[in-house]
């Protein structure tokens, strides 16, 4: 089922999420989030973006190029971030309109629980690292707008599509 995506400035987007508990309901939420993300069309979607205030995100950085690689990350943790930083364009399904330049670590080590309850861990680089950091931020109530200078934020806010 395609879920409605919350839009900034909805206060839930600025709130930290509680730990997720594996359950049938969480599996349904994850499946609905993937369907919603693909329909949007996006590369990632965090649970608070659909009003579920739990630590869960989905991402698939390869599907737009024809190589689907969906990830469902329950209670993810960024264990390590590279010192090398990159600045690149990011959009957000909850902030339609502007694409902003955001600084991120070039690589991160991510640990999460999959829907089978198994602990997964991977070193992510490139688009996968950027996407994971973006979605992880959502779980802590941090938006791309929060990572901008006051001037860049004001400009981005003016470009948000109503």
C-alpha positions as CSV (number, residue, x, y, z in Angstrom):
1,X,0.0,0.0,0.0
2,X,1.3,3.4,-0.9
3,X,1.5,5.6,2.2
4,X,1.2,9.4,2.4
5,X,4.5,11.1,2.9
6,X,4.7,13.8,5.5
7,X,5.9,17.2,4.3
8,X,8.0,19.7,6.1
9,X,7.3,21.5,8.4
10,X,5.3,18.6,10.0
11,X,6.7,18.5,13.6
12,X,7.1,14.7,13.5
13,X,9.9,15.1,10.9
14,X,11.9,16.9,13.6
15,X,11.4,14.3,16.3
16,X,13.6,11.5,17.3
17,X,12.3,8.0,16.9
18,X,11.9,5.1,19.3
19,X,13.5,1.7,18.8
20,X,11.6,-0.6,16.4
21,X,10.3,-4.0,17.5
22,X,10.2,-6.7,14.9
23,X,6.6,-7.8,14.4
24,X,4.2,-8.6,11.6
25,X,3.1,-5.0,11.7
26,X,6.7,-3.8,11.2
27,X,7.1,-6.2,8.2
28,X,4.0,-4.7,6.6
29,X,5.2,-1.2,7.3
30,X,8.5,-2.0,5.7
31,X,6.8,-3.5,2.6
32,X,4.5,-0.5,2.3
33,X,7.5,1.9,2.7
34,X,9.4,0.2,-0.1
35,X,6.3,0.5,-2.3
36,X,5.9,4.1,-1.4
37,X,9.5,4.9,-2.0
38,X,9.5,3.3,-5.5
39,X,6.2,5.1,-6.4
40,X,7.6,8.5,-5.1
41,X,10.1,7.8,-6.9
42,X,12.9,8.0,-4.3
43,X,16.0,6.1,-3.3
44,X,15.3,6.0,0.5
45,X,12.5,6.5,2.9
46,X,12.5,6.7,6.7
47,X,9.6,5.6,8.9
48,X,8.9,9.1,10.4
49,X,8.4,10.3,6.8
50,X,5.2,8.2,6.8
51,X,4.3,9.1,10.4
52,X,5.7,5.9,12.0
53,X,8.0,7.1,14.8
54,X,10.2,4.1,14.9
55,X,13.9,3.5,13.9
56,X,13.4,2.0,10.5
57,X,14.4,3.0,7.0
58,X,14.3,1.5,3.6
59,X,16.6,2.3,0.7
60,X,17.5,1.1,-2.8
61,X,20.2,3.1,-4.5
62,X,20.5,0.9,-7.6
63,X,16.9,0.5,-8.8
64,X,16.7,3.6,-10.9
65,X,19.7,2.3,-12.9
66,X,18.0,-1.1,-13.3
67,X,19.8,-2.9,-10.4
68,X,17.4,-3.2,-7.5
69,X,19.1,-3.7,-4.2
70,X,16.5,-3.0,-1.5
71,X,17.6,-2.7,2.1
72,X,15.3,-2.7,5.1
73,X,17.2,-1.4,8.1
74,X,15.6,-1.9,11.5
75,X,17.3,-0.1,14.4
76,X,20.3,1.0,12.3
77,X,23.5,2.2,13.8
78,X,26.3,4.1,12.1
79,X,29.4,2.5,13.7
80,X,32.0,4.5,11.8
81,X,32.2,7.4,9.4
82,X,35.2,8.3,7.2
83,X,37.1,11.5,7.8
84,X,36.9,12.1,4.1
85,X,33.9,14.4,3.5
86,X,32.0,15.0,0.2
87,X,29.5,17.7,-0.6
88,X,26.8,16.7,-3.0
89,X,23.2,17.4,-4.0
90,X,20.4,15.8,-2.0
91,X,16.7,15.9,-2.4
92,X,14.1,14.8,0.2
93,X,10.7,13.3,-0.4
94,X,9.4,15.3,2.6
95,X,10.8,18.6,1.3
96,X,9.6,18.7,-2.3
97,X,11.3,21.2,-4.6
98,X,14.8,22.1,-3.5
99,X,17.9,20.1,-4.0
100,X,20.5,21.2,-1.5
101,X,24.2,20.7,-1.2
102,X,24.9,18.6,1.9
103,X,28.2,17.5,3.4
104,X,28.4,13.8,4.3
105,X,31.1,11.2,5.1
106,X,32.3,9.5,2.0
107,X,31.9,6.1,3.6
108,X,30.1,4.7,6.7
109,X,29.9,1.3,8.4
110,X,26.2,0.5,9.0
111,X,24.8,-2.1,11.3
112,X,21.1,-3.0,11.3
113,X,18.7,-5.8,11.9
114,X,16.9,-7.3,8.9
115,X,13.3,-8.4,8.8
116,X,14.4,-12.0,9.7
117,X,16.0,-10.7,12.9
118,X,19.5,-11.2,11.7
119,X,22.2,-8.6,12.4
120,X,23.7,-7.2,9.2
121,X,26.7,-5.0,8.8
122,X,28.2,-3.4,5.7
123,X,30.7,-0.7,4.6
124,X,28.8,1.7,2.4
125,X,30.4,4.1,0.0
126,X,29.2,6.5,-2.6
127,X,25.4,6.9,-3.1
128,X,24.7,4.1,-0.6
129,X,26.7,5.9,2.1
130,X,24.9,9.3,1.4
131,X,21.5,7.7,1.3
132,X,22.0,5.8,4.6
133,X,23.2,8.9,6.3
134,X,20.3,10.9,5.0
135,X,17.7,8.3,6.2
136,X,19.5,7.8,9.5
137,X,19.3,11.6,10.1
138,X,15.5,11.3,9.7
139,X,15.4,8.8,12.6
140,X,17.0,11.5,14.8
141,X,14.7,14.2,13.6
142,X,17.4,15.9,11.4
143,X,16.5,17.2,8.0
144,X,18.7,18.3,5.1
145,X,17.6,21.8,5.9
146,X,19.2,21.5,9.4
147,X,22.6,20.8,7.8
148,X,22.6,24.1,5.8
149,X,24.0,27.5,6.6
150,X,21.2,30.0,7.5
151,X,21.4,31.6,4.1
152,X,21.2,28.3,2.2
153,X,18.4,27.2,4.4
154,X,16.4,30.3,3.8
155,X,16.8,29.9,0.1
156,X,15.8,26.2,0.2
157,X,12.8,27.0,2.3
158,X,11.7,29.5,-0.3
159,X,11.9,26.8,-3.0
160,X,9.7,24.3,-1.2
161,X,6.8,23.3,-3.4
162,X,3.5,23.8,-1.6
